[in-house]
Amino acid sequence: MNQILSLFAIYIALFLFGMTVMRQGLLHLQGDRMKDWLHKAVDHPLKSLSIGIVVTALLQSSSAVMVMTVGLVATGYLSFRHSIGIILGVNIGTIATLEILAFDLTWLIFPLLIIGVPLLMTKSHLLFSIGCFLFGFSSIIIAMHGFETLTYPLSSLTLVYDWILSTNEHNIVALTAGIIISALIQSSSAVTAIAMSFMNENLLILPAGISIMLGANLGTCVTAWLASIGGSKESKLTAYAHIWVNVFGILLFIPFVQLFSYYIETLSSIPSQQLAHAALIFNVVCSLLFLPIIQYFAKFIQWVHKTPIE
């Protein structure tokens, strides 16, 4: 039991390590430019949404982009109201990782390592950054493969088996698990990737996987909230807005998870792809619903948290 749990923890750490290394490689290449893009996302909600999608898809980290956004709001370079469009885009952009990982990419592991590792030894800024990206992405694929190899050994443990049964039977349990685990490891992508692995082995049903994904979206908001502590009033409101967007999204979707699952099953027969598609549709629908009412949503956030802005 200890060996299985230790391996599982190692694969989670490897996934997060891969995400970090890949993100650092992209930041080295485009970090300042991406901050400039976020800074310029101030004149139209649709533009803010688009920039949020692009920057998050490139960095592959909603948490990193949200921390940037909170930082820009805290320093006054971006207003709270204009940050909401970015938040909506962030939720969509982060799904790019899941859509890619939904395919079997194990054949890419060795080519990526063979190319990426030597590049890490170079003194060229460009080549080193590319090496970080390739090495980080290969680490993520290895971790995904590791999750799948451990699904059955893990499910043989009484505690894990009982948890799987409870999540399959009760969507609220799955939702809560997604929130807690994502808040702890600070990666909604990692939590959803684990759910995808269990689904591929037919241990977790689609409604439970969707519920875990919904919870993971909310749990990862903790990062932006922590980044806002000690910041300006507007930066705190930005973090709260990120939380409320996902809370309202969950309230909208969780009563219809079963119906939503039936629809998603028509899009693909592969469980991991089903969950990736569900995550994409959920975030796109929520973002498009909030986009036309950003001004009213901003006022709601200010009212709930009793934080008027001059």
N, C-alpha and C positions, 0 to 999 in steps of 0.2 A: 504493500500500500504506500509506504513512504517513498519508495523508488518511483512509483507511478506519479505521485503528486509532485515529487521533485523534478521529474522530467517535464511535467506539464508547466511548472513554474519557470523552468529553463526556457521552454518554447515561448511562453508569454514574454519573458525578458528579451529573448532573441527577436521577437516580432517588434517590440517597442524599440529595441536597439536599432533594428533595421530601419524603422520609420524615422528615428532621430538622425541616423547617418545619411539617409537619402535626403531628408529635409535640409540638413546642413550643407550638403552638396549643392542643392538648388538655391539655398540662401546665399552661398558664396558667389553663385553666378548672377542671381537676380535680386538679392535681398533689398538693397537700397532702391532699386527700381520699383519693387513691389510696394514699398512704403510710400513712394511717390505716387503710385497708382491709387493707393488707398486714400492718400491725402487729397487727390484731385476728384475723388468720388463725392462731390458735394452739391452738384447743381441739379441732379435729377434722380429720382428713386430707381428708375430703370437702369441708369448708368451705374449707380451704386450696386445694384443687384448683379449686373454683368461683371463688374470688377471683382466683387466678392467671390463669384463663381470661378473666374479665371485664376485669381491669386490662390485660392484654396486648392483648386485642381492641380496647380503647379507645385505648391508646397506640400500637398497631401497631408495637411494637418489643420483641422478647423480650430483647434486650440491655439496653435501658433498665430493664425490670422486674427483670432479674437483678441489675443494678448496685444498684438500690434494695434488693433483697432482701439482697444481700451486705452492703450498708451497714447495714441494720437488724440483721442478725446480728452484725456487727462491733461495733455500739454496745450490744448486749445486749438490744435491744427484741424480738428474735425468736430463738428457739433454732434450732440446726442441724436437729434432727429435724423441727420444724414447718415449716422452710423447704422440705423435700423436696416436700410437697404443692403448694406454690406452683410449684416447678420443673416438676412434672408438668402443672400448669395452663398455665404459660407456653408449653410446647411445643404445646399445643392452640390457645391463643388467637392465636398468631402466624400461624396458617393463614388467618385471616379475610382478610388482605390478598390472598393468592393466590387464594382463592375469588372475590373481587370482580374481580381483574385477569384472571381466566380468561375474562371476557366482553369483548366489543368495546365499549369505553367512549370511543372517540375523539370521538363526537358530544358528549360532555360537556366537552371541553377549553375551547371558547370561552365557554359559559355560566358555567363555574366561574371563568375568568379575569375575565370581565366583572363578575361579582359580587364575587369575592374581592379583586382589586387595589384597588378604591376603599375597601374595608373596612380595608385595611392602612394607609390614610392617616388613619383616624379616631383620635380620642383615647380612645374608649370601650374599656375593657379587654375587654368581652364581644365587641364587633364586631371588634376587632383579632384576637382569638383565633379567631373564626370565619373571618376573612379568611385567617389563616395556614393553617387547615385546608383551605380551598377552594383556595388558591394551591398549597399543597404537594401536594394530591391531583391537581390538574391537571398539575403538573410530573411526577408519577409516570406518569400516562397518556401524556404526551408522550414520556417516556423509553421506555415500553413500545412505543409506535408506532415510535420510532427504532430499537429493537432489531430489530423485524421488518423494517424497510426495509433494514437492514444485513446481515441474515442471509446473503443470496445473495452480495453483494460480499465478505463475510468468508470465506464458504466457497470462494470462488474463489482465495483465498490458499493456497499449498501447505501451509504450516505448519498453518493452521486446518483445512484439508481432511483432512490426515493425522490431526489430533487427533480430528476428528469420526468418522473411520473407526475409530480405535482405541477410542474410547468406545463406539461401537455394537457393537464386537466383544468388548470386555473390560469387564465391569462394574467391576472393581477400578480400572481406569484412570479411569473416570467418577467413581467414589467418591472417589478421591484428588484429582481435579481439583476436585470440590465442596468438599472439606475445605480445600485450599490457597487457592482463590479466596475462599471465605467468610471464612477467617481473615485474609486480606489486606484485603478491603474491609469486613469486619465487618457483613455483612448477608446472612443466609440467604435473605431474601425477594428481594433483588436477583439473587443467583445462580440461584435457582429461576425467577425471571421471565425471565432470559436463556435458560435451558433451555426454558422454555415457548415463547419466540419461535422458537427453532430447531426445536422440535417442530411448531409451527404451519405452518412452511414445509417440513415432511417431510424435514428434514435430520438430525434426531436421533430415534432410535426410543424408544419408551416405557421399556423396561428401562434404557436409558442415562440417560434423564431422571430416572427414579426413583433410580438410583444417585447421580447428581449431587445430587439433593435430600437423600438420606440423608447424603452427605458434607457438604453445606452446613449441616445441622442440627448436626453435630459441630464444624465449623469456627467457627461463631459463638460457641461456648462460650469462645473465647479472651478475649472481652470481660470476662466475669465473672471469669475466672481472673486477668486483669490487675488488675481492681478489688480482688481479694482480697489482692494482694501487700502485705505490710506490715500486714495486718489481723490480727484475732484467729485463734486456732486454729479456732474454729467457722466463721468466715467463709470460711476456706480450704477447710474440709470442704464447705461449701455449693457452692463453685465446682467442687470435685472431683465432687460428687454430680451436678451438671449435666452434666459430661463423661461420667461413667459411665452415666447414664441413656441417653444417645445412643449410647454404645459398645455397650451391651447390645442396644439397639434395632437397630443395624446388624447385629450378629452374628445376631440373630433373623431379620431380613428378607432380608439379602443372599443367602443360599443359595437363597431362593425367589423371587427377583426376577422370573424368567420366569413362574412360576405366578401371582404377584401381578399381573403385567401383564395376563395373560389375563383375570383377574377384573375389573380396572379398566376394560378395554376394553368390558366389558358395561354399564358405568355411563354412558358418554358416547362419542360419536363424535368430539368435538372434542379435539384433542391437549392444549391448554392446560388444559381442564377435567379431563382424565384425570389430569394431573400434580397439579393442585390437590386432586382427590379422593384420590389416592394419599397425598399429604402429610397430609391430614386423617386418613385411616384409620390410617396408620402411627403418628401421634402419639397418637391416641385409644387404639389397642390397647396401645401401650407404657405409657401413663399408667395405664390400667385394670389392667394386669398388675402394675405396681409399687405401686399404691394399697393393696392389702391387706397388703403386706409391707414397709411403710415402716420399721417398727422394725428389722426384720432387715437391710434395705438400709442403714440408718444405721449399724448395727454393722459391716456389711461395709466401708463406707467408712472408718470409724475403724480397722478392722483393717488394711486394705490400706495406708493412709497412716500407720499407727502413731501415731495421734493420739487417745489416750483423752481423754474429757471427764469432768471431775469430776461 
